[in-house]
C-alpha cells in the first residue's frame, strides 16, 4: 500500500488549454486494462524532454530524441505492457511504425509524434495492436482526461499519480498539470518512470530543454526506490503557448521564476508520489545531507544511504541499527571525509555526535522514529555550508514478491 498517498480527484486536475488526452484499451499485454494514451497538441506548442542515462536505452527513447531535435511536436503516444527495449533494429522499426500510424490519422508528419513505452523488456512491441487501438484513443480525447491518462500509463503502480497547480503570469492565469508512473527500478538519471508535465503558459521553444533539465534536477533526479536505472525513463515538458502573454525567454525573469516554481511544485509531488508508491514500500524517507563542501558531495552521500539495502531493510523492520547509515556515509566516496565531523539525526533524535554515539541517545527514541511512516534522516558532514536532499523508501518482503512475479 502506498505511503500516505491517495488517488487523485479528477476534478482537482486542471485542463491545459491547447492539449487533449485520449485513452483506450489496446490489449498490448493484457486485456481489459487501459494501456494506450495519446496527447494531442495544438499547433505552436513548445516541447522539451530529458531521458534515461542508461546506455542500453529503449527504442522509443532513441526515436524521441531524434524527433525532439526536429521540433514542432504535435502528438505523443504512450503504451504500457511492453517497454520495446532490448529489441534491436526491429524495435526501432516498430516504434517508428507507431509514429507513422498516429501521424496518418492526424495528417501530420511522423517526426511530429513522440513515442513512449513501458513494461516488459526484450519482447517485440505489438505495433499492430497499438495501431488498431488508436481510433478509440483519438475518439476519447478530451481536455479533462488527465486522471484517465494517469491510470493508462501505470504498470506496477498501485495508484495513479497526477497533480495540478495554477500561477499568475504577466496578468494571465496559467495552469500546470502533470502525471507520472513508476514504482520499481527507480533511480535517478532518471528513474523507470514516465512523466508528462504541461502548462498553457507561453514559453519560447529554445528554453524548453533547459526547463526540462532544471525541473528534473529538482524532482525526478532526487528519488530512488531500488537503485536501478531503467532503459525507458522519459520526462516531457510541454508549454502549449495558449495563455496569451508574451513568451518567456529566460528562467531568470520574474515570469520565468514564477512559472518554474509552479512547475517544480507539481514535478516534485509527482516524484515523491513514485517513492510513496514504491514497490512494497511501507515508509517514506527523506535523506537530507548538510555541511558539505558542495551540493554534489551531499547528494553523493544521500544516495549512498538511500540505496543501501541494509539501511532500507532496517527501516522496514523499524530496527534502529543506525550504524548502517554511518557505514553508508563512510563508503559514499568522499576520500578526505573526516569521520569525527559527522553528526546524525533521525527526525528530532540526535543519534551520532562527532562521529560517535551521542551520549544522550537512547535506543527507544530511535525506535520511536523508525516506527513512523514518514522519517527524515539528517546527516551533518561538518565540511562546509552546502546541502542537498533525496527521497527514498524502505525494502519489504513485498518488493521481492512483486519483482519475482513481474512477467507472470
C-alpha angles and dihedrals in degrees: 000000000000116000110249092329126126133186114273122252112241090220091059093058112091120221115238113224113241095027132092129180131207129188131193144167108250100165092237092160108340133025125239099032135102105254108147124068131174128194114201119200128198114236115280100038120147116225134186135169148182126208145193120299090213105122089214091067124170125257095252090054090055092048092046091054091052094048095046089055089057091050132198096097115192105170146020126206120197130186131184128200095053127054097196086218126135088023100117124207091339089060091056090049091053094045090052091046089057090053091048092050094052093041091056092053091050097040092237134118119276088237088065091065125082116204125207130184134181133177136060118016126227097025123115114258110245093228091168092061091047091051090048090052096050097086091057092047092049092047089053095053114129135149094244099052096104094118092049088052092050088054092044096058097048123118116164091351113125093204136027115251120219136142139173139199136178131214138178112242121183091335094312128111110239129191127211120192131168144173133196141179131206140111108158139026084044122161131130124267070078132315132246087273145114117217128182120185122178138180134179090221118120111251126168112246094235089062096054100085092051090047092051092048094049093046091050092048090054096047128005093035089058099061135082133173103171109352096252119131112215131224095230109043112145133168117187125190120198130191110186093194092223101123096090101234127116112282116269108239100173133042087210093064120096090253092046093051092048093050094045091051091054092046093047089052091057095040091051092050089051092048093048090047088059090056093044088053094043113147106281093350118163099168136044112215129195114201112198120181119189138169094053129142090237137011088241093061091046089054090047091057093043091055093047087059096040094049097046111113089202092055093044095049090048089056091050090053093044085234114153092216087146098163083082089068092050090048090054090051089052097051095042090105106255099138098194096043113141107215091200089069097056123110126181132199134182103205102303095345114104102214106168128029122194093342098313139079111292106245089223094053117112121193093225088061090053092048091050089060094041090059092059121101091226120044135174119210111197123189126187115202097187092219106105146318103289124112142175140179137216132180127224143152139226129270116245136177087259092064090062092046094050094050095041089056098036098114097041 
